[in-house]
Amino acid sequence: MSRTTTMTVRLSGALSDFVAANVSETGAYENVSEYIRDLIRRDKERAEREAFDRLKAELTRAFATPESTYHSLTAAEVIARNKA
């Protein structure tokens, strides 16, 4: 079950004005909490997408590498290499 956390954020000047413009009758959000939750969700999705893209790039390089460059390793060797 998820928990709820209350956080306080202080904004001034241009940032405060920008939030106010997005949270109003004519803005995209009904309240600041809704706006902040959406920003956090988008940032989380961006971070996950970047991690996936890095993994995909690594796998693409690995599959493009000639098989002759690979050498067999035991499980113990892999574990030891990853601990280093």
Backbone as XML, in Angstrom:
<?xml version="1.0"?>
<chain id="A" units="angstrom">
  <residue number="1" name="MET">
    <atom name="N" x="0.839" y="-1.176" z="0.000"/>
    <atom name="CA" x="0.000" y="0.000" z="0.000"/>
    <atom name="C" x="0.883" y="1.237" z="0.000"/>
  </residue>
  <residue number="2" name="SER">
    <atom name="N" x="0.516" y="2.223" z="-0.787"/>
    <atom name="CA" x="1.331" y="3.430" z="-0.884"/>
    <atom name="C" x="1.045" y="4.370" z="0.278"/>
  </residue>
  <residue number="3" name="ARG">
    <atom name="N" x="2.014" y="5.205" z="0.547"/>
    <atom name="CA" x="1.853" y="6.170" z="1.625"/>
    <atom name="C" x="1.813" y="7.566" z="1.029"/>
  </residue>
  <residue number="4" name="THR">
    <atom name="N" x="1.248" y="8.488" z="1.748"/>
    <atom name="CA" x="1.158" y="9.876" z="1.321"/>
    <atom name="C" x="2.149" y="10.699" z="2.118"/>
  </residue>
  <residue number="5" name="THR">
    <atom name="N" x="2.896" y="11.536" z="1.422"/>
    <atom name="CA" x="3.859" y="12.417" z="2.053"/>
    <atom name="C" x="3.517" y="13.844" z="1.705"/>
  </residue>
  <residue number="6" name="THR">
    <atom name="N" x="3.514" y="14.699" z="2.700"/>
    <atom name="CA" x="3.290" y="16.120" z="2.456"/>
    <atom name="C" x="4.642" y="16.805" z="2.381"/>
  </residue>
  <residue number="7" name="MET">
    <atom name="N" x="4.815" y="17.606" z="1.327"/>
    <atom name="CA" x="6.056" y="18.334" z="1.131"/>
    <atom name="C" x="5.746" y="19.808" z="0.929"/>
  </residue>
  <residue number="8" name="THR">
    <atom name="N" x="6.685" y="20.638" z="1.327"/>
    <atom name="CA" x="6.534" y="22.073" z="1.144"/>
    <atom name="C" x="7.579" y="22.547" z="0.147"/>
  </residue>
  <residue number="9" name="VAL">
    <atom name="N" x="7.142" y="23.323" z="-0.829"/>
    <atom name="CA" x="8.043" y="23.866" z="-1.837"/>
    <atom name="C" x="7.847" y="25.370" z="-1.877"/>
  </residue>
  <residue number="10" name="ARG">
    <atom name="N" x="8.944" y="26.108" z="-1.870"/>
    <atom name="CA" x="8.869" y="27.565" z="-1.954"/>
    <atom name="C" x="9.284" y="28.017" z="-3.339"/>
  </residue>
  <residue number="11" name="LEU">
    <atom name="N" x="8.425" y="28.809" z="-3.950"/>
    <atom name="CA" x="8.707" y="29.364" z="-5.268"/>
    <atom name="C" x="8.506" y="30.868" z="-5.218"/>
  </residue>
  <residue number="12" name="SER">
    <atom name="N" x="9.282" y="31.551" z="-6.002"/>
    <atom name="CA" x="9.089" y="33.002" z="-6.082"/>
    <atom name="C" x="9.320" y="33.459" z="-7.511"/>
  </residue>
  <residue number="13" name="GLY">
    <atom name="N" x="8.942" y="34.667" z="-7.775"/>
    <atom name="CA" x="9.206" y="35.278" z="-9.071"/>
    <atom name="C" x="8.609" y="34.527" z="-10.236"/>
  </residue>
  <residue number="14" name="ALA">
    <atom name="N" x="9.447" y="34.336" z="-11.250"/>
    <atom name="CA" x="8.998" y="33.740" z="-12.501"/>
    <atom name="C" x="8.465" y="32.316" z="-12.316"/>
  </residue>
  <residue number="15" name="LEU">
    <atom name="N" x="9.079" y="31.547" z="-11.418"/>
    <atom name="CA" x="8.595" y="30.179" z="-11.188"/>
    <atom name="C" x="7.196" y="30.180" z="-10.586"/>
  </residue>
  <residue number="16" name="SER">
    <atom name="N" x="6.987" y="31.031" z="-9.620"/>
    <atom name="CA" x="5.669" y="31.136" z="-8.990"/>
    <atom name="C" x="4.617" y="31.586" z="-10.005"/>
  </residue>
  <residue number="17" name="ASP">
    <atom name="N" x="4.977" y="32.550" z="-10.827"/>
    <atom name="CA" x="4.053" y="33.035" z="-11.865"/>
    <atom name="C" x="3.729" y="31.942" z="-12.873"/>
  </residue>
  <residue number="18" name="PHE">
    <atom name="N" x="4.735" y="31.176" z="-13.225"/>
    <atom name="CA" x="4.538" y="30.092" z="-14.188"/>
    <atom name="C" x="3.580" y="29.040" z="-13.634"/>
  </residue>
  <residue number="19" name="VAL">
    <atom name="N" x="3.777" y="28.654" z="-12.377"/>
    <atom name="CA" x="2.877" y="27.677" z="-11.748"/>
    <atom name="C" x="1.467" y="28.245" z="-11.685"/>
  </residue>
  <residue number="20" name="ALA">
    <atom name="N" x="1.341" y="29.491" z="-11.268"/>
    <atom name="CA" x="0.021" y="30.121" z="-11.156"/>
    <atom name="C" x="-0.697" y="30.134" z="-12.505"/>
  </residue>
  <residue number="21" name="ALA">
    <atom name="N" x="0.039" y="30.350" z="-13.582"/>
    <atom name="CA" x="-0.572" y="30.370" z="-14.911"/>
    <atom name="C" x="-1.071" y="28.983" z="-15.322"/>
  </residue>
  <residue number="22" name="ASN">
    <atom name="N" x="-0.407" y="27.937" z="-14.823"/>
    <atom name="CA" x="-0.815" y="26.572" z="-15.157"/>
    <atom name="C" x="-1.873" y="26.016" z="-14.218"/>
  </residue>
  <residue number="23" name="VAL">
    <atom name="N" x="-2.082" y="26.690" z="-13.089"/>
    <atom name="CA" x="-3.062" y="26.261" z="-12.097"/>
    <atom name="C" x="-4.072" y="27.392" z="-11.945"/>
  </residue>
  <residue number="24" name="SER">
    <atom name="N" x="-5.092" y="27.323" z="-12.754"/>
    <atom name="CA" x="-6.121" y="28.367" z="-12.709"/>
    <atom name="C" x="-7.316" y="27.876" z="-13.512"/>
  </residue>
  <residue number="25" name="GLU">
    <atom name="N" x="-8.317" y="28.704" z="-13.605"/>
    <atom name="CA" x="-9.498" y="28.321" z="-14.383"/>
    <atom name="C" x="-9.141" y="28.123" z="-15.852"/>
  </residue>
  <residue number="26" name="THR">
    <atom name="N" x="-8.187" y="28.879" z="-16.345"/>
    <atom name="CA" x="-7.774" y="28.744" z="-17.743"/>
    <atom name="C" x="-6.543" y="27.853" z="-17.904"/>
  </residue>
  <residue number="27" name="GLY">
    <atom name="N" x="-5.932" y="27.439" z="-16.797"/>
    <atom name="CA" x="-4.742" y="26.591" z="-16.848"/>
    <atom name="C" x="-5.091" y="25.127" z="-17.043"/>
  </residue>
  <residue number="28" name="ALA">
    <atom name="N" x="-4.071" y="24.310" z="-17.154"/>
    <atom name="CA" x="-4.259" y="22.885" z="-17.419"/>
    <atom name="C" x="-4.555" y="22.079" z="-16.165"/>
  </residue>
  <residue number="29" name="TYR">
    <atom name="N" x="-4.305" y="22.658" z="-14.985"/>
    <atom name="CA" x="-4.457" y="21.920" z="-13.726"/>
    <atom name="C" x="-5.386" y="22.659" z="-12.781"/>
  </residue>
  <residue number="30" name="GLU">
    <atom name="N" x="-6.099" y="21.870" z="-11.957"/>
    <atom name="CA" x="-7.029" y="22.455" z="-10.999"/>
    <atom name="C" x="-6.352" y="22.954" z="-9.740"/>
  </residue>
  <residue number="31" name="ASN">
    <atom name="N" x="-5.213" y="22.316" z="-9.375"/>
    <atom name="CA" x="-4.503" y="22.747" z="-8.171"/>
    <atom name="C" x="-3.016" y="22.437" z="-8.299"/>
  </residue>
  <residue number="32" name="VAL">
    <atom name="N" x="-2.231" y="23.007" z="-7.415"/>
    <atom name="CA" x="-0.781" y="22.866" z="-7.470"/>
    <atom name="C" x="-0.364" y="21.404" z="-7.263"/>
  </residue>
  <residue number="33" name="SER">
    <atom name="N" x="-1.020" y="20.704" z="-6.357"/>
    <atom name="CA" x="-0.667" y="19.301" z="-6.109"/>
    <atom name="C" x="-0.818" y="18.455" z="-7.369"/>
  </residue>
  <residue number="34" name="GLU">
    <atom name="N" x="-1.891" y="18.665" z="-8.099"/>
    <atom name="CA" x="-2.115" y="17.927" z="-9.342"/>
    <atom name="C" x="-0.990" y="18.227" z="-10.340"/>
  </residue>
  <residue number="35" name="TYR">
    <atom name="N" x="-0.609" y="19.488" z="-10.425"/>
    <atom name="CA" x="0.453" y="19.906" z="-11.336"/>
    <atom name="C" x="1.789" y="19.266" z="-10.953"/>
  </residue>
  <residue number="36" name="ILE">
    <atom name="N" x="2.144" y="19.305" z="-9.681"/>
    <atom name="CA" x="3.409" y="18.745" z="-9.216"/>
    <atom name="C" x="3.436" y="17.233" z="-9.419"/>
  </residue>
  <residue number="37" name="ARG">
    <atom name="N" x="2.333" y="16.548" z="-9.110"/>
    <atom name="CA" x="2.279" y="15.095" z="-9.323"/>
    <atom name="C" x="2.506" y="14.755" z="-10.793"/>
  </residue>
  <residue number="38" name="ASP">
    <atom name="N" x="1.902" y="15.533" z="-11.699"/>
    <atom name="CA" x="2.079" y="15.291" z="-13.121"/>
    <atom name="C" x="3.535" y="15.527" z="-13.533"/>
  </residue>
  <residue number="39" name="LEU">
    <atom name="N" x="4.161" y="16.576" z="-13.028"/>
    <atom name="CA" x="5.565" y="16.837" z="-13.339"/>
    <atom name="C" x="6.457" y="15.692" z="-12.857"/>
  </residue>
  <residue number="40" name="ILE">
    <atom name="N" x="6.185" y="15.187" z="-11.664"/>
    <atom name="CA" x="6.990" y="14.091" z="-11.109"/>
    <atom name="C" x="6.786" y="12.822" z="-11.939"/>
  </residue>
  <residue number="41" name="ARG">
    <atom name="N" x="5.546" y="12.525" z="-12.307"/>
    <atom name="CA" x="5.280" y="11.345" z="-13.140"/>
    <atom name="C" x="6.020" y="11.439" z="-14.469"/>
  </residue>
  <residue number="42" name="ARG">
    <atom name="N" x="5.974" y="12.619" z="-15.093"/>
    <atom name="CA" x="6.662" y="12.811" z="-16.378"/>
    <atom name="C" x="8.171" y="12.654" z="-16.216"/>
  </residue>
  <residue number="43" name="ASP">
    <atom name="N" x="8.716" y="13.184" z="-15.136"/>
    <atom name="CA" x="10.158" y="13.068" z="-14.900"/>
    <atom name="C" x="10.540" y="11.616" z="-14.656"/>
  </residue>
  <residue number="44" name="LYS">
    <atom name="N" x="9.699" y="10.887" z="-13.922"/>
    <atom name="CA" x="9.943" y="9.462" z="-13.662"/>
    <atom name="C" x="9.908" y="8.684" z="-14.977"/>
  </residue>
  <residue number="45" name="GLU">
    <atom name="N" x="8.938" y="8.965" z="-15.829"/>
    <atom name="CA" x="8.849" y="8.312" z="-17.131"/>
    <atom name="C" x="10.081" y="8.629" z="-17.982"/>
  </residue>
  <residue number="46" name="ARG">
    <atom name="N" x="10.556" y="9.876" z="-17.955"/>
    <atom name="CA" x="11.738" y="10.281" z="-18.703"/>
    <atom name="C" x="12.962" y="9.501" z="-18.221"/>
  </residue>
  <residue number="47" name="ALA">
    <atom name="N" x="13.135" y="9.404" z="-16.899"/>
    <atom name="CA" x="14.271" y="8.679" z="-16.333"/>
    <atom name="C" x="14.216" y="7.201" z="-16.716"/>
  </residue>
  <residue number="48" name="GLU">
    <atom name="N" x="13.033" y="6.605" z="-16.681"/>
    <atom name="CA" x="12.879" y="5.201" z="-17.061"/>
    <atom name="C" x="13.162" y="5.001" z="-18.544"/>
  </residue>
  <residue number="49" name="ARG">
    <atom name="N" x="12.701" y="5.939" z="-19.377"/>
    <atom name="CA" x="12.936" y="5.864" z="-20.820"/>
    <atom name="C" x="14.437" y="5.980" z="-21.124"/>
  </residue>
  <residue number="50" name="GLU">
    <atom name="N" x="15.128" y="6.890" z="-20.429"/>
    <atom name="CA" x="16.571" y="7.045" z="-20.624"/>
    <atom name="C" x="17.321" y="5.784" z="-20.203"/>
  </residue>
  <residue number="51" name="ALA">
    <atom name="N" x="16.915" y="5.178" z="-19.093"/>
    <atom name="CA" x="17.557" y="3.938" z="-18.642"/>
    <atom name="C" x="17.320" y="2.824" z="-19.660"/>
  </residue>
  <residue number="52" name="PHE">
    <atom name="N" x="16.116" y="2.732" z="-20.187"/>
    <atom name="CA" x="15.807" y="1.725" z="-21.199"/>
    <atom name="C" x="16.628" y="1.958" z="-22.457"/>
  </residue>
  <residue number="53" name="ASP">
    <atom name="N" x="16.743" y="3.220" z="-22.875"/>
    <atom name="CA" x="17.515" y="3.547" z="-24.076"/>
    <atom name="C" x="18.994" y="3.194" z="-23.901"/>
  </residue>
  <residue number="54" name="ARG">
    <atom name="N" x="19.546" y="3.423" z="-22.689"/>
    <atom name="CA" x="20.932" y="3.037" z="-22.436"/>
    <atom name="C" x="21.100" y="1.523" z="-22.519"/>
  </residue>
  <residue number="55" name="LEU">
    <atom name="N" x="20.162" y="0.783" z="-21.929"/>
    <atom name="CA" x="20.217" y="-0.675" z="-21.984"/>
    <atom name="C" x="20.097" y="-1.164" z="-23.417"/>
  </residue>
  <residue number="56" name="LYS">
    <atom name="N" x="19.168" y="-0.576" z="-24.157"/>
    <atom name="CA" x="18.977" y="-0.966" z="-25.556"/>
    <atom name="C" x="20.249" y="-0.711" z="-26.371"/>
  </residue>
  <residue number="57" name="ALA">
    <atom name="N" x="20.908" y="0.423" z="-26.134"/>
    <atom name="CA" x="22.153" y="0.731" z="-26.846"/>
    <atom name="C" x="23.244" y="-0.272" z="-26.499"/>
  </residue>
  <residue number="58" name="GLU">
    <atom name="N" x="23.352" y="-0.639" z="-25.223"/>
    <atom name="CA" x="24.342" y="-1.633" z="-24.812"/>
    <atom name="C" x="24.074" y="-2.981" z="-25.474"/>
  </residue>
  <residue number="59" name="LEU">
    <atom name="N" x="22.812" y="-3.385" z="-25.494"/>
    <atom name="CA" x="22.468" y="-4.664" z="-26.111"/>
    <atom name="C" x="22.719" y="-4.634" z="-27.621"/>
  </residue>
  <residue number="60" name="THR">
    <atom name="N" x="22.432" y="-3.507" z="-28.248"/>
    <atom name="CA" x="22.674" y="-3.374" z="-29.687"/>
    <atom name="C" x="24.158" y="-3.527" z="-29.985"/>
  </residue>
  <residue number="61" name="ARG">
    <atom name="N" x="25.017" y="-2.872" z="-29.171"/>
    <atom name="CA" x="26.466" y="-3.012" z="-29.350"/>
    <atom name="C" x="26.899" y="-4.452" z="-29.104"/>
  </residue>
  <residue number="62" name="ALA">
    <atom name="N" x="26.346" y="-5.077" z="-28.071"/>
    <atom name="CA" x="26.731" y="-6.447" z="-27.748"/>
    <atom name="C" x="26.364" y="-7.413" z="-28.876"/>
  </residue>
  <residue number="63" name="PHE">
    <atom name="N" x="25.173" y="-7.264" z="-29.429"/>
    <atom name="CA" x="24.749" y="-8.171" z="-30.490"/>
    <atom name="C" x="25.463" y="-7.890" z="-31.808"/>
  </residue>
  <residue number="64" name="ALA">
    <atom name="N" x="26.013" y="-6.676" z="-31.956"/>
    <atom name="CA" x="26.750" y="-6.339" z="-33.172"/>
    <atom name="C" x="28.207" y="-6.793" z="-33.110"/>
  </residue>
  <residue number="65" name="THR">
    <atom name="N" x="28.681" y="-7.129" z="-31.924"/>
    <atom name="CA" x="30.063" y="-7.571" z="-31.740"/>
    <atom name="C" x="30.224" y="-8.982" z="-32.304"/>
  </residue>
  <residue number="66" name="PRO">
    <atom name="N" x="31.286" y="-9.204" z="-33.068"/>
    <atom name="CA" x="31.500" y="-10.550" z="-33.632"/>
    <atom name="C" x="31.604" y="-11.608" z="-32.530"/>
  </residue>
  <residue number="67" name="GLU">
    <atom name="N" x="31.028" y="-12.744" z="-32.798"/>
    <atom name="CA" x="31.014" y="-13.817" z="-31.806"/>
    <atom name="C" x="32.429" y="-14.275" z="-31.444"/>
  </residue>
  <residue number="68" name="SER">
    <atom name="N" x="33.365" y="-14.103" z="-32.363"/>
    <atom name="CA" x="34.745" y="-14.533" z="-32.118"/>
    <atom name="C" x="35.428" y="-13.733" z="-31.001"/>
  </residue>
  <residue number="69" name="THR">
    <atom name="N" x="34.870" y="-12.566" z="-30.644"/>
    <atom name="CA" x="35.471" y="-11.753" z="-29.580"/>
    <atom name="C" x="35.016" y="-12.193" z="-28.190"/>
  </residue>
  <residue number="70" name="TYR">
    <atom name="N" x="34.035" y="-13.058" z="-28.124"/>
    <atom name="CA" x="33.529" y="-13.535" z="-26.835"/>
    <atom name="C" x="34.375" y="-14.689" z="-26.330"/>
  </residue>
  <residue number="71" name="HIS">
    <atom name="N" x="34.457" y="-14.817" z="-25.015"/>
    <atom name="CA" x="35.088" y="-15.994" z="-24.433"/>
    <atom name="C" x="34.244" y="-16.468" z="-23.253"/>
  </residue>
  <residue number="72" name="SER">
    <atom name="N" x="34.301" y="-17.753" z="-23.021"/>
    <atom name="CA" x="33.468" y="-18.360" z="-21.976"/>
    <atom name="C" x="33.941" y="-17.945" z="-20.594"/>
  </residue>
  <residue number="73" name="LEU">
    <atom name="N" x="32.981" y="-17.732" z="-19.706"/>
    <atom name="CA" x="33.257" y="-17.436" z="-18.307"/>
    <atom name="C" x="32.407" y="-18.348" z="-17.440"/>
  </residue>
  <residue number="74" name="THR">
    <atom name="N" x="32.946" y="-18.709" z="-16.317"/>
    <atom name="CA" x="32.149" y="-19.460" z="-15.343"/>
    <atom name="C" x="31.315" y="-18.462" z="-14.547"/>
  </residue>
  <residue number="75" name="ALA">
    <atom name="N" x="30.332" y="-18.972" z="-13.857"/>
    <atom name="CA" x="29.512" y="-18.100" z="-13.015"/>
    <atom name="C" x="30.368" y="-17.414" z="-11.959"/>
  </residue>
  <residue number="76" name="ALA">
    <atom name="N" x="31.310" y="-18.122" z="-11.396"/>
    <atom name="CA" x="32.192" y="-17.543" z="-10.374"/>
    <atom name="C" x="33.021" y="-16.388" z="-10.950"/>
  </residue>
  <residue number="77" name="GLU">
    <atom name="N" x="33.470" y="-16.542" z="-12.207"/>
    <atom name="CA" x="34.249" y="-15.469" z="-12.843"/>
    <atom name="C" x="33.390" y="-14.227" z="-13.076"/>
  </residue>
  <residue number="78" name="VAL">
    <atom name="N" x="32.161" y="-14.433" z="-13.479"/>
    <atom name="CA" x="31.244" y="-13.303" z="-13.685"/>
    <atom name="C" x="30.983" y="-12.597" z="-12.369"/>
  </residue>
  <residue number="79" name="ILE">
    <atom name="N" x="30.735" y="-13.348" z="-11.329"/>
    <atom name="CA" x="30.478" y="-12.750" z="-10.003"/>
    <atom name="C" x="31.701" y="-11.984" z="-9.533"/>
  </residue>
  <residue number="80" name="ALA">
    <atom name="N" x="32.876" y="-12.560" z="-9.684"/>
    <atom name="CA" x="34.111" y="-11.885" z="-9.253"/>
    <atom name="C" x="34.337" y="-10.606" z="-10.052"/>
  </residue>
  <residue number="81" name="ARG">
    <atom name="N" x="34.086" y="-10.649" z="-11.351"/>
    <atom name="CA" x="34.258" y="-9.465" z="-12.195"/>
    <atom name="C" x="33.289" y="-8.352" z="-11.789"/>
  </residue>
  <residue number="82" name="ASN">
    <atom name="N" x="32.074" y="-8.718" z="-11.453"/>
    <atom name="CA" x="31.068" y="-7.721" z="-11.096"/>
    <atom name="C" x="31.289" y="-7.149" z="-9.701"/>
  </residue>
  <residue number="83" name="LYS">
    <atom name="N" x="32.008" y="-7.862" z="-8.854"/>
    <atom name="CA" x="32.318" y="-7.341" z="-7.519"/>
    <atom name="C" x="33.446" y="-6.317" z="-7.571"/>
  </residue>
  <residue number="84" name="ALA">
    <atom name="N" x="34.272" y="-6.398" z="-8.594"/>
    <atom name="CA" x="35.440" y="-5.506" z="-8.707"/>
    <atom name="C" x="35.047" y="-4.097" z="-9.085"/>
  </residue>
</chain>
